[in-house]
Amino acid sequence: MYAVLAGLGTGFSLIVVIGAQNALVLRQGVLRQQVAVVVALCAASDAVLITVGVAAGSLSVPPAVLVVPRVGGAAFLLYYGYSAFRRAFRASALEPAAQPAATVVLTCLAFTWLNPHVYVDTVLLLGTTSTTWGADRWWFGVGAACASVTWFCSLGFGARHLAPLFTRPVAWRVLDGFVAVITTVTAVSLLTAIRT
C-alpha cells in the first residue's frame, strides 16, 4: 500500500505542471471536443511508458540518444505554438471550429510521444525511483499510473466548468496565447538541453 501511495505522490509531482500536453487537454476540455479520447490516449500512453520505466529499472540513457527526439519535438511544439499564436490574433479565434477526430488524435499522440520530457519523467525518473521499492516496484508503478489517470480526467472533464468563461472572445484569445507561450517555452527548453 505504501508503494502505491508513493507512486501516486511521485506521479502527481511530475504531471501536475501545465506543459504542452496538459494545455492541449485543457483546451479540448473547454471545447468539449473528443475529451474522452484525448484523456484516454494521454493516460494510456503514460501507463505504457511507466510500465517500460519500471521494467527497465535504473536505465541509463546517453544524452546523445535524446538529441533527435528533442529536435523533432521542439520543431512540432514551435509549429503548434505558432498556430496557437495566430489563432489568438485572428477573428477565427472568436468561434473555435471543431477539429476532425483524426486531427485531434494525431495532435495528442504527437504531444505525448514526440516530447522527450515525457520519457524523462515516466521512463527515467519514475523507473529509477521505482527501484527503491524492490519487489513492490510494480505497485509503485500502479500508483504513478493512477496519478496520471486522475490528473488527465480531472483536467479534461473538469475544464467544462470553465466553458461559461469562454463565451467571451477575449477568453479564447488568452487561452490560445497561453498555449502559444507554453509550447514555445517547452520547445526552447528542449533545444537548450541539447547543449547541456
Buried (B, 14 or more C-beta within 10 A) or exposed (E): EEBBEBBBEBBBEBBEEEBBBBBBBBBBBBBEBBBEBBBBBBBBBBBBBBBBBBBBEEEEEEEEEBEEBBBBBBBBBBEBBEBBBEBBEEEEBEEBEEBEEEEBBEBBBBBBBBBBBBBBBBBBBBBBBBBEBEEBBBBBBBBBBBBBBBBBBBBBBEBEEEEEEBEEEEBBBBBBBBBBBBBBBBBBBBBEBBEE
